[in-house]
Amino acid sequence: MDADFLANWTTQMRKGLLELCVLATLKAQRMYGYDIVKRLSAVEGLVMGEGTIYPILSRFKKEGLVETTLAESPEGPARKYYQLTDRGRQILVKMLPAWAAVRDGIEAVAGTDSAWWKAE
């Protein structure tokens, strides 16, 4: 029972953070969708795949947070690249401090500098 609860909670937490991570990944440069997947897959604890990222990118495009461009690829068909729009940058600039406030608040409440929970 505890394992099911923890697994569900962890999944929900990751879903919320993934949107922030996708936007943050695009903050410096345009990227091919699969490169976004690879970069975020390397983040310990995030655990996601292509089936999760592409629907987020599609929704972000509809919401005007990212724009896409097609570029020829020497390895096959043209690739779709994603980059932040001005609106996407504005949203990211608001999301980052909101995340930091939540993270800091949780650390203050949980006392993450304590050793009791790290030992388990």
OpenMM code with the backbone's topology and positions (N, CA, C; nanometers):
from openmm import Vec3, app, unit

residues = "MET ASP ALA ASP PHE LEU ALA ASN TRP THR THR GLN MET ARG LYS GLY LEU LEU GLU LEU CYS VAL LEU ALA THR LEU LYS ALA GLN ARG MET TYR GLY TYR ASP ILE VAL LYS ARG LEU SER ALA VAL GLU GLY LEU VAL MET GLY GLU GLY THR ILE TYR PRO ILE LEU SER ARG PHE LYS LYS GLU GLY LEU VAL GLU THR THR LEU ALA GLU SER PRO GLU GLY PRO ALA ARG LYS TYR TYR GLN LEU THR ASP ARG GLY ARG GLN ILE LEU VAL LYS MET LEU PRO ALA TRP ALA ALA VAL ARG ASP GLY ILE GLU ALA VAL ALA GLY THR ASP SER ALA TRP TRP LYS ALA GLU".split()
positions = [
    Vec3(0.0821, -0.1206, 0.0000),
    Vec3(0.0000, 0.0000, 0.0000),
    Vec3(0.0861, 0.1265, 0.0000),
    Vec3(0.1855, 0.1320, 0.0873),
    Vec3(0.2729, 0.2491, 0.0915),
    Vec3(0.3466, 0.2678, -0.0400),
    Vec3(0.3883, 0.1579, -0.1014),
    Vec3(0.4598, 0.1667, -0.2285),
    Vec3(0.3694, 0.2245, -0.3370),
    Vec3(0.2420, 0.1848, -0.3410),
    Vec3(0.1475, 0.2381, -0.4394),
    Vec3(0.1252, 0.3875, -0.4183),
    Vec3(0.1066, 0.4264, -0.2924),
    Vec3(0.0865, 0.5678, -0.2614),
    Vec3(0.2065, 0.6489, -0.3058),
    Vec3(0.3256, 0.6045, -0.2700),
    Vec3(0.4485, 0.6765, -0.3033),
    Vec3(0.4691, 0.6830, -0.4542),
    Vec3(0.4416, 0.5741, -0.5237),
    Vec3(0.4570, 0.5730, -0.6693),
    Vec3(0.3626, 0.6730, -0.7345),
    Vec3(0.2377, 0.6793, -0.6916),
    Vec3(0.1405, 0.7732, -0.7465),
    Vec3(0.1808, 0.9170, -0.7162),
    Vec3(0.2192, 0.9418, -0.5931),
    Vec3(0.2599, 1.0767, -0.5531),
    Vec3(0.3808, 1.1228, -0.6338),
    Vec3(0.4777, 1.0354, -0.6499),
    Vec3(0.5989, 1.0686, -0.7249),
    Vec3(0.5657, 1.0988, -0.8706),
    Vec3(0.4766, 1.0201, -0.9298),
    Vec3(0.4352, 1.0430, -1.0681),
    Vec3(0.3699, 1.1798, -1.0830),
    Vec3(0.2810, 1.2151, -0.9925),
    Vec3(0.2124, 1.3446, -0.9991),
    Vec3(0.3105, 1.4603, -0.9819),
    Vec3(0.4058, 1.4452, -0.8916),
    Vec3(0.5057, 1.5496, -0.8698),
    Vec3(0.5894, 1.5693, -0.9963),
    Vec3(0.6321, 1.4610, -1.0561),
    Vec3(0.7141, 1.4691, -1.1776),
    Vec3(0.6383, 1.5358, -1.2920),
    Vec3(0.5100, 1.5039, -1.3071),
    Vec3(0.4301, 1.5639, -1.4134),
    Vec3(0.4282, 1.7157, -1.4010),
    Vec3(0.4110, 1.7648, -1.2809),
    Vec3(0.4088, 1.9084, -1.2598),
    Vec3(0.5417, 1.9749, -1.2898),
    Vec3(0.6484, 1.9101, -1.2526),
    Vec3(0.7811, 1.9674, -1.2729),
    Vec3(0.8294, 1.9550, -1.4169),
    Vec3(0.7771, 1.8597, -1.4896),
    Vec3(0.8232, 1.8354, -1.6253),
    Vec3(0.7993, 1.9556, -1.7161),
    Vec3(0.6885, 2.0227, -1.7005),
    Vec3(0.6604, 2.1396, -1.7840),
    Vec3(0.7654, 2.2479, -1.7612),
    Vec3(0.8001, 2.2710, -1.6360),
    Vec3(0.9050, 2.3673, -1.6041),
    Vec3(1.0369, 2.3237, -1.6681),
    Vec3(1.0687, 2.1961, -1.6587),
    Vec3(1.1944, 2.1443, -1.7142),
    Vec3(1.1993, 2.1572, -1.8655),
    Vec3(1.0881, 2.1340, -1.9335),
    Vec3(1.0851, 2.1474, -2.0796),
    Vec3(1.1136, 2.2919, -2.1184),
    Vec3(1.0466, 2.3863, -2.0557),
    Vec3(1.0708, 2.5269, -2.0877),
    Vec3(1.2142, 2.5669, -2.0545),
    Vec3(1.2646, 2.5235, -1.9404),
    Vec3(1.4009, 2.5587, -1.8995),
    Vec3(1.5039, 2.5002, -1.9960),
    Vec3(1.4764, 2.3825, -2.0491),
    Vec3(1.5679, 2.3210, -2.1449),
    Vec3(1.5794, 2.4046, -2.2716),
    Vec3(1.4728, 2.4729, -2.3075),
    Vec3(1.4713, 2.5533, -2.4298),
    Vec3(1.5154, 2.6977, -2.4088),
    Vec3(1.5518, 2.7342, -2.2881),
    Vec3(1.5794, 2.8758, -2.2608),
    Vec3(1.6993, 2.9313, -2.3375),
    Vec3(1.7983, 2.8475, -2.3667),
    Vec3(1.9202, 2.8972, -2.4287),
    Vec3(1.9261, 2.8752, -2.5797),
    Vec3(1.8534, 2.7758, -2.6287),
    Vec3(1.8648, 2.7445, -2.7714),
    Vec3(1.7457, 2.6641, -2.8206),
    Vec3(1.7260, 2.6655, -2.9502),
    Vec3(1.6236, 2.5792, -3.0089),
    Vec3(1.6764, 2.4371, -3.0061),
    Vec3(1.5858, 2.3423, -2.9927),
    Vec3(1.6278, 2.2032, -2.9829),
    Vec3(1.5326, 2.1122, -3.0593),
    Vec3(1.5887, 2.0067, -3.1111),
    Vec3(1.5143, 1.8987, -3.1744),
    Vec3(1.4428, 1.8228, -3.0632),
    Vec3(1.3210, 1.7788, -3.0891),
    Vec3(1.2416, 1.7133, -2.9856),
    Vec3(1.3129, 1.5985, -2.9158),
    Vec3(1.3780, 1.5132, -2.9939),
    Vec3(1.4445, 1.3984, -2.9323),
    Vec3(1.5615, 1.4417, -2.8433),
    Vec3(1.6264, 1.5530, -2.8774),
    Vec3(1.7343, 1.6042, -2.7918),
    Vec3(1.6795, 1.6517, -2.6568),
    Vec3(1.5592, 1.7073, -2.6577),
    Vec3(1.4946, 1.7469, -2.5320),
    Vec3(1.4692, 1.6221, -2.4479),
    Vec3(1.4180, 1.5183, -2.5116),
    Vec3(1.3915, 1.3918, -2.4421),
    Vec3(1.5197, 1.3380, -2.3806),
    Vec3(1.6274, 1.3341, -2.4587),
    Vec3(1.7545, 1.2817, -2.4073),
    Vec3(1.8060, 1.3643, -2.2895),
    Vec3(1.7993, 1.4958, -2.3015),
    Vec3(1.8498, 1.5812, -2.1937),
    Vec3(1.7702, 1.5609, -2.0654),
    Vec3(1.6390, 1.5559, -2.0770),
    Vec3(1.5567, 1.5409, -1.9564),
    Vec3(1.5606, 1.3988, -1.9023),
    Vec3(1.5817, 1.3010, -1.9883),
    Vec3(1.5946, 1.1629, -1.9412),
    Vec3(1.7176, 1.1458, -1.8533),
    Vec3(1.8166, 1.2310, -1.8727),
    Vec3(1.9405, 1.2229, -1.7948),
    Vec3(1.9261, 1.2847, -1.6557),
    Vec3(1.8152, 1.3538, -1.6301),
    Vec3(1.7937, 1.4163, -1.5001),
    Vec3(1.7482, 1.3094, -1.4015),
    Vec3(1.8293, 1.2869, -1.3007),
    Vec3(1.7982, 1.1833, -1.2016),
    Vec3(1.6656, 1.2131, -1.1323),
    Vec3(1.5815, 1.1123, -1.1265),
    Vec3(1.4542, 1.1256, -1.0574),
    Vec3(1.3403, 1.1766, -1.1440),
    Vec3(1.3693, 1.2322, -1.2610),
    Vec3(1.2624, 1.2876, -1.3444),
    Vec3(1.1835, 1.1771, -1.4147),
    Vec3(1.2472, 1.0788, -1.4693),
    Vec3(1.1874, 0.9600, -1.5303),
    Vec3(1.0725, 0.9954, -1.6247),
    Vec3(1.1048, 1.0071, -1.7511),
    Vec3(1.0035, 1.0366, -1.8523),
    Vec3(1.0523, 0.9858, -1.9856),
    Vec3(0.9648, 0.9927, -2.0840),
    Vec3(1.0009, 0.9459, -2.2168),
    Vec3(0.9355, 1.0291, -2.3242),
    Vec3(0.9539, 0.9858, -2.4493),
    Vec3(0.9002, 1.0595, -2.5630),
    Vec3(0.7490, 1.0765, -2.5548),
    Vec3(0.6810, 0.9740, -2.5081),
    Vec3(0.5359, 0.9788, -2.5000),
    Vec3(0.4843, 1.0842, -2.4040),
    Vec3(0.5713, 1.1334, -2.3193),
    Vec3(0.5347, 1.2381, -2.2240),
    Vec3(0.5702, 1.3768, -2.2769),
    Vec3(0.6861, 1.3884, -2.3405),
    Vec3(0.7372, 1.5184, -2.3838),
    Vec3(0.6607, 1.5764, -2.5024),
    Vec3(0.6344, 1.4947, -2.6038),
    Vec3(0.5723, 1.5486, -2.7246),
    Vec3(0.4325, 1.6068, -2.7026),
    Vec3(0.3478, 1.5465, -2.6208),
    Vec3(0.2198, 1.6129, -2.5927),
    Vec3(0.2361, 1.7480, -2.5214),
    Vec3(0.3356, 1.7574, -2.4348),
    Vec3(0.3621, 1.8859, -2.3675),
    Vec3(0.4067, 1.9891, -2.4704),
    Vec3(0.4986, 1.9515, -2.5582),
    Vec3(0.5453, 2.0445, -2.6617),
    Vec3(0.4306, 2.0876, -2.7533),
    Vec3(0.3430, 1.9953, -2.7870),
    Vec3(0.2279, 2.0277, -2.8714),
    Vec3(0.1360, 2.1282, -2.8017),
    Vec3(0.1109, 2.1049, -2.6737),
    Vec3(0.0259, 2.1980, -2.5983),
    Vec3(0.0931, 2.3344, -2.5847),
    Vec3(0.2236, 2.3338, -2.5589),
    Vec3(0.2970, 2.4600, -2.5480),
    Vec3(0.2904, 2.5387, -2.6790),
    Vec3(0.2929, 2.4687, -2.7923),
    Vec3(0.2819, 2.5371, -2.9209),
    Vec3(0.1437, 2.6012, -2.9344),
    Vec3(0.0399, 2.5269, -2.8993),
    Vec3(-0.0964, 2.5813, -2.9062),
    Vec3(-0.1132, 2.7017, -2.8141),
    Vec3(-0.0439, 2.6994, -2.6997),
    Vec3(-0.0541, 2.8084, -2.6026),
    Vec3(0.0412, 2.9235, -2.6336),
    Vec3(0.1191, 2.9108, -2.7401),
    Vec3(0.2093, 3.0178, -2.7806),
    Vec3(0.3356, 3.0290, -2.6962),
    Vec3(0.3729, 2.9207, -2.6293),
    Vec3(0.4948, 2.9233, -2.5468),
    Vec3(0.6182, 2.8816, -2.6248),
    Vec3(0.5975, 2.7989, -2.7269),
    Vec3(0.7072, 2.7585, -2.8147),
    Vec3(0.6621, 2.7730, -2.9591),
    Vec3(0.7614, 2.7852, -3.0469),
    Vec3(0.7343, 2.7828, -3.1898),
    Vec3(0.8230, 2.6759, -3.2506),
    Vec3(0.7833, 2.6291, -3.3672),
    Vec3(0.8582, 2.5216, -3.4313),
    Vec3(0.9102, 2.5662, -3.5669),
    Vec3(1.0204, 2.5052, -3.6051),
    Vec3(1.0754, 2.5232, -3.7388),
    Vec3(1.1198, 2.3863, -3.7883),
    Vec3(1.1116, 2.3671, -3.9184),
    Vec3(1.1592, 2.2431, -3.9790),
    Vec3(1.2962, 2.2692, -4.0407),
    Vec3(1.3870, 2.1739, -4.0198),
    Vec3(1.5201, 2.1841, -4.0784),
    Vec3(1.5553, 2.0508, -4.1410),
    Vec3(1.6144, 2.0568, -4.2579),
    Vec3(1.6575, 1.9351, -4.3262),
    Vec3(1.7585, 1.8607, -4.2402),
    Vec3(1.7533, 1.7292, -4.2475),
    Vec3(1.8455, 1.6447, -4.1727),
    Vec3(1.9197, 1.5540, -4.2694),
    Vec3(2.0518, 1.5433, -4.2544),
    Vec3(2.1264, 1.4526, -4.3419),
    Vec3(2.0974, 1.3056, -4.3109),
    Vec3(2.0310, 1.2821, -4.1982),
    Vec3(2.0034, 1.1462, -4.1527),
    Vec3(1.8634, 1.0976, -4.1863),
    Vec3(1.7879, 1.1738, -4.2627),
    Vec3(1.6525, 1.1311, -4.2951),
    Vec3(1.5606, 1.2487, -4.3183),
    Vec3(1.4343, 1.2357, -4.2747),
    Vec3(1.3374, 1.3434, -4.2991),
    Vec3(1.3719, 1.4693, -4.2191),
    Vec3(1.3082, 1.5786, -4.2583),
    Vec3(1.3287, 1.7053, -4.1880),
    Vec3(1.2927, 1.6900, -4.0408),
    Vec3(1.3642, 1.7636, -3.9575),
    Vec3(1.3409, 1.7577, -3.8134),
    Vec3(1.2680, 1.8825, -3.7663),
    Vec3(1.1815, 1.8620, -3.6679),
    Vec3(1.1087, 1.9734, -3.6085),
    Vec3(1.1869, 2.0216, -3.4865),
    Vec3(1.2223, 2.1496, -3.4883),
    Vec3(1.2936, 2.2108, -3.3766),
    Vec3(1.1983, 2.3016, -3.3002),
    Vec3(1.2195, 2.3077, -3.1699),
    Vec3(1.1360, 2.3882, -3.0807),
    Vec3(1.2206, 2.4980, -3.0206),
    Vec3(1.1591, 2.6157, -3.0053),
    Vec3(1.2257, 2.7245, -2.9342),
    Vec3(1.1209, 2.8067, -2.8610),
    Vec3(1.1655, 2.8707, -2.7546),
    Vec3(1.0730, 2.9521, -2.6758),
    Vec3(1.0315, 3.0761, -2.7530),
    Vec3(0.9086, 3.1142, -2.7363),
    Vec3(0.8611, 3.2437, -2.7849),
    Vec3(0.8861, 3.3452, -2.6739),
    Vec3(0.8604, 3.4711, -2.7023),
    Vec3(0.8721, 3.5728, -2.5971),
    Vec3(0.7783, 3.5397, -2.4816),
    Vec3(0.6583, 3.4942, -2.5155),
    Vec3(0.5617, 3.4565, -2.4109),
    Vec3(0.6148, 3.3382, -2.3297),
    Vec3(0.6756, 3.2410, -2.3956),
    Vec3(0.7336, 3.1271, -2.3262),
    Vec3(0.8425, 3.1697, -2.2293),
    Vec3(0.9254, 3.2654, -2.2718),
    Vec3(1.0309, 3.3180, -2.1823),
    Vec3(0.9694, 3.3893, -2.0618),
    Vec3(0.8649, 3.4656, -2.0865),
    Vec3(0.7984, 3.5364, -1.9765),
    Vec3(0.7398, 3.4383, -1.8755),
    Vec3(0.6792, 3.3325, -1.9249),
    Vec3(0.6221, 3.2310, -1.8361),
    Vec3(0.7323, 3.1617, -1.7572),
    Vec3(0.8416, 3.1254, -1.8241),
    Vec3(0.9537, 3.0599, -1.7558),
    Vec3(1.0112, 3.1493, -1.6469),
    Vec3(1.0244, 3.2777, -1.6753),
    Vec3(1.0771, 3.3725, -1.5766),
    Vec3(0.9871, 3.3781, -1.4528),
    Vec3(0.8586, 3.3535, -1.4694),
    Vec3(0.7666, 3.3508, -1.3551),
    Vec3(0.7657, 3.2146, -1.2857),
    Vec3(0.7843, 3.1079, -1.3638),
    Vec3(0.7808, 2.9726, -1.3066),
    Vec3(0.9020, 2.9435, -1.2180),
    Vec3(1.0191, 2.9897, -1.2594),
    Vec3(1.1410, 2.9576, -1.1845),
    Vec3(1.1384, 3.0091, -1.0406),
    Vec3(1.1031, 3.1347, -1.0164),
    Vec3(1.0957, 3.1787, -0.8768),
    Vec3(0.9815, 3.1114, -0.7997),
    Vec3(0.8730, 3.0780, -0.8692),
    Vec3(0.7637, 3.0066, -0.8017),
    Vec3(0.8123, 2.8697, -0.7555),
    Vec3(0.8862, 2.8009, -0.8427),
    Vec3(0.9424, 2.6705, -0.8054),
    Vec3(1.0406, 2.6867, -0.6900),
    Vec3(1.1276, 2.7864, -0.6960),
    Vec3(1.2269, 2.8073, -0.5901),
    Vec3(1.1585, 2.8336, -0.4561),
    Vec3(1.0500, 2.9096, -0.4583),
    Vec3(0.9775, 2.9385, -0.3342),
    Vec3(0.9171, 2.8117, -0.2755),
    Vec3(0.8584, 2.7279, -0.3613),
    Vec3(0.8009, 2.6015, -0.3139),
    Vec3(0.9109, 2.5118, -0.2593),
    Vec3(1.0196, 2.4978, -0.3348),
    Vec3(1.1322, 2.4134, -0.2911),
    Vec3(1.1863, 2.4607, -0.1562),
    Vec3(1.2093, 2.5912, -0.1441),
    Vec3(1.2628, 2.6455, -0.0188),
    Vec3(1.1644, 2.6275, 0.0959),
    Vec3(1.0359, 2.6454, 0.0667),
    Vec3(0.9338, 2.6265, 0.1695),
    Vec3(0.9280, 2.4832, 0.2185),
    Vec3(0.9362, 2.3899, 0.1252),
    Vec3(0.9350, 2.2481, 0.1635),
    Vec3(1.0575, 2.2156, 0.2474),
    Vec3(1.1724, 2.2664, 0.2066),
    Vec3(1.2937, 2.2415, 0.2839),
    Vec3(1.2823, 2.2999, 0.4244),
    Vec3(1.2208, 2.4159, 0.4371),
    Vec3(1.2037, 2.4773, 0.5687),
    Vec3(1.1088, 2.3955, 0.6559),
    Vec3(0.9997, 2.3490, 0.5970),
    Vec3(0.9013, 2.2709, 0.6719),
    Vec3(0.9557, 2.1324, 0.7081),
    Vec3(1.0172, 2.0672, 0.6109),
    Vec3(1.0648, 1.9306, 0.6327),
    Vec3(1.1974, 1.9257, 0.7069),
    Vec3(1.2658, 2.0376, 0.7134),
    Vec3(1.3961, 2.0373, 0.7790),
    Vec3(1.4940, 1.9488, 0.7036),
    Vec3(1.5086, 1.9740, 0.5760),
    Vec3(1.5908, 1.8867, 0.4939),
    Vec3(1.7380, 1.8897, 0.5321),
    Vec3(1.7749, 1.9788, 0.6209),
    Vec3(1.9130, 1.9750, 0.6680),
    Vec3(1.9284, 1.8708, 0.7782),
    Vec3(1.8167, 1.8131, 0.8216),
    Vec3(1.8207, 1.7088, 0.9249),
    Vec3(1.8628, 1.5765, 0.8639),
    Vec3(1.9233, 1.4934, 0.9441),
    Vec3(1.9723, 1.3636, 0.8967),
    Vec3(1.8681, 1.2532, 0.9084),
    Vec3(1.7584, 1.2753, 0.9801),
    Vec3(1.6636, 1.1663, 1.0085),
    Vec3(1.6044, 1.1056, 0.8835),
    Vec3(1.5685, 1.1845, 0.7850),
    Vec3(1.5032, 1.1292, 0.6658),
    Vec3(1.6045, 1.0817, 0.5629),
    Vec3(1.7258, 1.1286, 0.5687),
    Vec3(1.8276, 1.0865, 0.4721),
    Vec3(1.8784, 0.9462, 0.5031),
    Vec3(1.8653, 0.9045, 0.6284),
    Vec3(1.9165, 0.7740, 0.6685),
    Vec3(1.8245, 0.6606, 0.6252),
    Vec3(1.7003, 0.6924, 0.5917),
    Vec3(1.6045, 0.5851, 0.5561),
    Vec3(1.6165, 0.5384, 0.4158),
] * unit.nanometer
topology = app.Topology()
chain = topology.addChain("A")
for resn in residues:
    res = topology.addResidue(resn, chain)
    for name in ("N", "CA", "C"):
        topology.addAtom(name, app.Element.getBySymbol(name[0]), res)
